[in-house]
Amino acid sequence: MALVVNQFRCLYTHIDPSWILATSSAFALGLIVRGLLRPRKGARIVRSPRITLLPGLSEEEQAKLPYPLDSFPGARDVATPYGTIRVYEFGPESGRKVLFVHGISTPCLSLGAVASGLAEKGCRVLLFDLFGRGFSDNPVDLPHDLRLFTTQILLALSSSPLPWTGSCSGKFSIVGYSLGGGIATGFTSYFTDLVDSLVLIAPAGLIRARHFSRTNKVLYSEGVIPEPILMHLVKRRLKRPISGPRTQAQTQDDTVSVEEAIQSETNIEANSTAPLSHAHPDITLERAVAHQVENHHGFPSAFMSSIRYGPIQDQHPLWQKIGRHLTNTKSKALVVLGTRDGIIHAEELQEDAAAVLDNNVEFRLLEAAHDVPVTRGDQIVDHIWSFWNTT
């Protein structure tokens, strides 16, 4: 070893220092040039149909879309580094502020009946399309996890002409449905000083693992199936007929596919006449989602990313954090469930939510499937209003 070191020293002493300097400089310059020439990964944003479809349609054709631009009052498109967000805000400016967060497959249409009902009672409501849904773009290079959804909520709130955050804004209530329930709970756990009431409708976040099949766990694991192939499979699957609500023959141990969970949001009862939009009372979620699958090129990837990274399961620590806050403030959360929901089992959710929230929760059970905010919108409005006036 000593011999090798001595030979190296001898070689080094016979090398011209200027040659070493020139070689080092050339090597460093090469690295710099290589870095400048190498393509860098920038923000990748897939635009919504507002950009890719609507410019080629007449006003009459736009009005006939399954999800028209003027479905709700107070529409605005908020430009952000993550893409444009579609936001609606309406109701008396002095009313109680209520933020709505919808589910994984639908645009905010799914909460239209509840939002409009509360606005009629004097609330100031704000809805928005999650990234990759409706008329919101999709930042496809980012995981659709609680961090992204929390950022989107704050961006939507900051676009309001009214103060929703800050010491002089007063607090607001938040209503989350399905995946939006998991998002709303996660957001509230970090911003308890902003939220004065948490209302969850058939919420994700505490779904027991046994309800998801092994096939889907493998299918949606990143890297198992090439993304283009997986995206094609997902898009094709979401176009198939929609699964029905849970029947008495089904047990709590039944597993469901991820697609069934997604499509249950649009499985609207045939006799339902509840309007989603006062401006367009004939539009339906089923048609809106089918149109979204076909025309929003960012939706399939947003859907897959939400399945992989969204707050759907194992959110117990965040719920427990809220439970401690509710105990300290002597307040409660409200959870609305459908008795025939094949995705969020009412019996299990009541047990699990009561445990993590330290029993600081009230439950309302309605005869409905997972589409409860659509088919029972008026009843939910009454339950929320009564809850706010008695707690």
N, C-alpha and C positions, 0 to 999 in steps of 0.2 A: 504493500500500500504506500509506504514511504517512497519507494522508487517511482511509482506513478505520479505522486505529488511533485517530486523533484523534477521529473521530465516535463510536467505541465508548466512549472515555474520557469524552466529553461526556455521552453517554447515561447511563453508569454513575454520574456525579456527581449527576445529577438524580433518581436513584431513591432512594426512602426505604430506608435500611438495614433498618428493621424489617420492611418488606415482603419483602426478600430473605430475612431470617431465617425469616419465617413460611412463605414458599413452600418453602424448603429443608427445613424441618421437616415440612411436609405431604408433600413428595415422599418423604422418608426413611420417614415413617410408612406411606405407601402401600406401599413396598417391603417393609417388615416384615410388614404385614398380608397382602400377597400371598404372601409366603413361608410364613406360618402357615396360610393357607387352601389353598394348592396341595397336592394329594395327594403325599405322599412315597413313594418306592419303598422298601418295607421288605423284610425277609427273606421269601422265598416258599418255603414248604416243602410238598411233596406227600407226604402220609402214605402209609405202606405198607399192605398188606392187613391187617396186625395191627390197624390202627385202622379201616380202611374196609370190611373184609370179615368178619373173625373174630367181632366182637361179635354178628353176626346168625346165627352158626352154633352148633349144639349141640356138646357135647364129642365126640360120636360123629362128627359131620360134620367137625370139626376134625382128628380123628385120621386121617381118610381123605384129607386134602389131599395133593397131590403133594409138598408140602414142609411136614410138620407142625412145630409149634413145638418139640416135644421130639425133634427129629432127632438132636441130640447132647446129652450131659450139660453141666451147668454153664452153662445159658442165662441170659442177662440182657439187658435192654434199657437202653441207656445214653442218657440224655437229654442233648443238647448244643444249642448255639445253631444248629447245622446240621441239626437233626432227630435223631430217635432212631436209634441204631445197634444192630443185633442182634449179640451177641457170645456165643461159646461158649468155655469154658475148662475143660479136664479133664486128668486124668493126675496122677501123684504130685507133690505140692507141692515136693518136694526134687529133682525130676528136671530134666533139661536143658530149658530153655525154648525153644520153637519157635513162631514166628509164621507163619501161612499167609495168603497173599493170592491170591484166585482171579481168574478171567478176566472178560472184558467182558460176557458175556451170562448167565452162570449165577450163582446164589447160591453160598455156600461149600460146598454139597453136593459140588461137583466135586472137592474135595480131602478129602472125608470118609474115603475108604479109606486114603489116605496118613497123614492125621492120626491116625486111630484105630490104625493099625499102629504108629506111633511112640509113641503113648501106651501101648500094650501093652508096648513095650520100655522103659518107664520115663520117657518124656518128659512134660513139662508143655506141652500144646499150646493154642494160642489161635487160633480162627478168627473171622471176622466177615464180614457181608454188606456189600459196598461200597455206597455211597450209590445208591439207586434200584434195588437188587436185593434179592431175598428179602424180609426183614422190616425192612430199613433204609429210612428216609425219603430223599427226594431234595431237596436245596436247589437248586431249579431256576434260581435267579437267579445261580448261581455256575458258572464253567467247571469241568468235571471234568478238571482237569489235575493235574500232580504236586504242586502246592501243596495242593490240596484233599485228595488221597489221603494225602499225608504227614501232614496235620492229622488226618485220620480215624484213621490208624494210631496216632498219639500219644494221641488221645482213647480209643481202644479199650484201649491199654496202661494208661493212667492209671486205668481203671475196675477193674483187677484188684485183688484183695485181696493179691496178692503184688507185690513190687517188680520191675518190668521195666526201669526206667531209674534213673539216679542212681549215685553212686559205690559204694554198698553193694549194688547189685542184681545185679552180675555181668552178663555179656553174654548175648544170646540169638541163636539162629539164625533165619534167615528163609527161607521157601520160597515162591517166586512162580511162578504158572502163567499162561502166555499174557500178557494185559495185566498180570496180577499180577506177572509176571516183570519187565516194564518198571518197574512201580511199586516192586517190591522193590529193583531195582538203583538206581533214583533215590534211594530212601530211604537205602540203604546208603552211597551216595556222599557224603551229607551227614552221616551219623551212623555213621561207621566205628568210633567208640569204643563204640557200643552193640551192634554186630553182630559175632559171632565166626565165623559161617559163612554163606555165601550159596549157596543151592541154587536153580537155575532149571530149570523144566520147560517145554519148548517156549516159550521166552520171546519176548515182543515187545520192541521197542526198536531192533533192527538190521535190520528187514525192508527189503529193497531196494525202492526206489520203483517199479521197473518191474512189480512184482507186483500193483499196484493199478491198476485201469482208469481211464482218463481220465473216463469217465462218472461214476464214484463220486467222483472228486476235485471235479468240478463240482457234483454232487448234494449233497455234504455241505459245500460252501463256504457260510459264513454269509452270508445275504442274497440268495442266488441264487434260492431257492425259498421262498415264505412258510412259516413254521414250522408252522402248522396242517396245510397240505397235505403238507409233508414228513413230519410225524409220522404222518399217516394212511398214507402210502406205506410208511414203515418198518414200522409195526405190521402192515400187511397182508403185507408181504414176509416178515417173520419168522414168519408162520404157515404158510408154504409148506413143502413137503417139504424135508428137509435134504440138503445136498450130501454126496457121498461122499469117501473118502480119495483121495489122489493115486495114479494108476495108472502103470504103467511107460511108457505111451504119452504121458503128460504130461511136459513138459520144465520146466526151471527158469525158462524165460522166459515161461511161461504167466502170464497175469494172472488175478486172482480178484476177484470183487466183494466189497465190504465185508461184505455179508450172508453170503456163503459163508464168509468168515473167522469171522464171529460164530457161525454155525450149526455150524461144524465142531467146536465145543466140545461139542455135544450129539449128535454123530453116533456114538452108541455102537454097537459091533458087536452084532449080533443074538445071538451066542453068549456074550456077556459075562454072567457071573453074579456079578461083583464087587459086594458090597454097599456102598452109599454110607453107609448108616446101620445100625448094629447094632440100634437100636430099631425101625427100619422097613426091613427088608431088601428089601422089594418096591418101594420108590420108585425112580424113574428120573429122570435129568436131563432127558430129552426132555419128559416130562410136567410136570416142575417148571418148565421154561422156558416151555412153552406156557401154563401157568397164570399165570406171571409176566407174560407179554405181555398176557394178557387182563385181569388183575386188579390189577397194580401200575401205577397211572396215572402214576407217575413214571419208569417204566422206559424208555419210548421216548425221552424227552428226555435221560435219563442216558446211554443208548446213543449218541445222536447227539453229545452233548457230549464223550463219551469218544473218539469217532472224531476229532472236530475237534481236541481239545486234549490227549488222553491221550498218555503216553509210548510210542507205538507205533513211530515211525520217528525217525531222526536223533538218537538218544541217545548217539552215539559219545563226546562229551566226558565224560559222566558215567561211562560204562563205562571210559574211559581213566583217569579219576580213581581208580576202584576198582583198576584194573590196577597203578597206581603204589603204592597202599596194599598190595596183595597182595605186590608185590615187596619193599617195605620190611619187611613182617612175615613174609616167607618162607612165605606161605600160599597156598591155592588156592581157587577156586570150583568148584562141581560143576554141570554142565549135562546134563540128561536130554532126549533127543530121540527122536521117533518116525520110523522110516525111511520110513513112508508118509504123513507129514504133508504135506498139500497147502498149508499156510499157512506154517509155519516149515520151510523146506527145510534138512534136516540138513547137507548138504554146504556150503551157503553159510553157515549159522550157525556151523559149526565154524571155517570160515576167518575170518569176520569177528570172532567172539568171541575167538579166539586172538590176533588182531592187536591188538584194543583192550585186552585183559587181559594183554598182555605174556606170553602163553603160560602164565599162572598159572591154568590151568583144566584140569579133567578132564572128559571126555565119556563118557556112557553112551548107547548106541544100543539101542532096543528096537523089536521088530516091532509097530508100532502107528501109528495116525493121530494127529491132533491131540488126540484124547481119551485120550492115553496115561496120565494120572493115574487115570483111571477103569478102563480095561481092563487096565492093568498096575500097579495100585496096590501089590500085594504085592512085585513085583519092584523097584519104585522104593524102597520102604521098605528092602529089603535093600541096595540100592546106596547109599542115603544112610547107612545104619548102618555099612556097610563103609568108606565114604569118611571118616566121622567118626573111625573107629577106626584109620585108617591114615595120616591127614594131621595 
